[in-house]
Amino acid sequence: MQSLTNRVKAVERKPMNFIERLYLWNIFKGMLITFKHIFKKKATISYPEQKRTFSPVFRGLQILNRDEEGRERCTACGLCAVACPAEAITMEGAERKAGEEHLYREEKYAARYEINMLRCIFCGLCEEACPKDAIYLSETFAPANMGRQTFIYGKEDLLIPDPTKEPEEYKKALGNRSKRTLN
């Protein structure tokens, strides 16, 4: 048979000898590989008891940040939603009313803030786009769930604990970010 590129080579098939026909040599090589792996360190960890150490640049679940007084930082500017290539973030803004100064940092706040974790690609562009340092990617990963609706996180799920009421939970949620100052 003639090909267009003339790169075709005939494959030479020599007959198998007695040992190759019994496949003993291949079985022996497979057992040798298995025996080598018995003495190597296991790659698995016992998850609830042991925690895996992640890279310092690991990007996990998003968190909506608060300031030192416990007020929400998000001003519903929408830059995180615009920067998201997967279009996973939706929000609705609202105006702060009189007497709500202790709840919201600016005059405008996010009345509704949702992230669809099924669409999120954990790229970190939302964190980079935010001018108020209101959203960041934490050091925790998304838990497994059975239903699709449980992967849509609302504002209540994303808000970090209040530092004035729950300082220990606030520092735990900050993780390694607590080492640098958040203004």
N, C-alpha and C positions, 0 to 999 in steps of 0.2 A: 504494500500500500504506500502510495506517495503522499506526503503531506506538503502543505504550502510553505512551511518554514524549514523543513529538512532537519528538525531537531528530534525527530522520533528515533529512539534507540530500541533495539530488540533486547528484551529481557532474557537473560540466560538462566535457565532453571536446571540446575544439576540435580540428580537424584539424591534423596536423603539416605544417609547411612543407617545402620541398625540402631544406634543410640538416639539419633534424631527422630527416627520413626517411633520410638518408645516415649519420646518427650521427657525422658528422665533428666536430661541436662537442663531443660527449661524449668522443670519443677524444682530442681536443686537450686537454680539461680533465684527463683521466687521465694523459696524457703530461706535462703541466705539473706535476702533483703528484709524479710519479716523478722528474722533473728536479730539483725542489726538494729531494728527499730524498738525492740524490747528494752534495750538498755539506754535509749535516748530519753531526754526530758520530755514529759508530756506537754502537749500544746494546749490542752484543755484546762480550765480552772473550775472550781466549784463555786458557781456564781453567788449565791446569797452570802456565803461565808467569806469568799475572797472577792475583792474588787479589782478589776483590771485597771492598770494605770494607763491613762490616755496621753497622747502627745499634747504639748502645751498649745498647739494651734488647733486642737479638736473643736469642732463646732457641733453643739448639741441643740437641745430645745431652746426656743426663744423665750426670753423673759422681759416683761415690761418693768422698767426700773422706777424707783422712787428717789426723791432727794432725802437729805438728812432729817428733814422735818416730817417725812412720811407722805408728802404730796406727790401726786403722779407727775411724771416728767413729760409725758406725751401731750403734744399740742395738736394732734390730728392734722398735721401739715400734709400728710399723704406721700411724703418722699420715699418712705419705705415701701409702700404699695406700688409706686411707680418704678422703683428700682428693682423690684422682684421680677426676675425673668419668668418664673413659673406662675405668676399672678395668684399667689397663695394668700395674700393679705387683703382683707377688706376692712374698711373702717367708715364710721360716720362721726362727724364732729358736732359739737354742741357748745353753746356759750355758757360760761360760768355765771351763776346767779349770785346775788348778794348773800353773804354768810357761808359761802362754799370756798373761801380762800384757804382754809386749812386742808381741803381735799385736793385741789388742783393748783399747780404752780403758775399757769398762765391763764389768760382770759378764755382761751379756747381749749377744749379737752376732747378726748376720744370717748364719745358716749357708747359706741359699739366698736369693738376691735376683735377681729377673728383671724386666725391663721389655720388654713387647711393643711394639716401635716401630710396628707396623702399627695399633695402637690408640691410641697416644700422640697427643695433640693439642697438645703443647708449650705448655700453658697456664701452667706454672710454679707451680701450686698445691702440688705435692709439695715444691718448694724452700721455699715459704712455710710449709708445715706442719711442717717438720723442726725440732725444738727443738735439735738438736745440730749443725746446719749440715753434715750428713753428705751431703746430695745437693744438687747445683746443676746448672743448665743451662749448658753450656759455649758456646763461640763457634764450634763446628764443627757442620756439618749432617750428617744421616744419609746415608751413602753408598748408592748404588743397588746392589741385589743381585738375583739371579735367583730365588732360592728363598724361600719364606715362612719357613722355619725359621731362615734367617740373620738375620732381623729380630728375633729374640728374644735379647736381650742378657743374659748371666748376670753374676754378681758379678765374675768374672775380667775380663770385657770392660769393666765400668763403673768398676772401681777405678782411682784416680789412681796414678801411679808413686810409689814410696816416696821421700820427701824425703831420707832418710839415705843411701840407696844410689844414687839417680838424681836428684840435685838439678836438673840442667838440664831433664830431661824433666818433672819435677814443676812447675817454673816455667812451662814451655811449656804444660802441661796446664791450669794455673791461668789463663793468659791475662791479661786485665785485672783479674782478681780478686786477683792477686798484689800489686796496688798498695794494697789495703786489707788490714788484718790479719784473719786468720781464727783465732778462739779457740774 
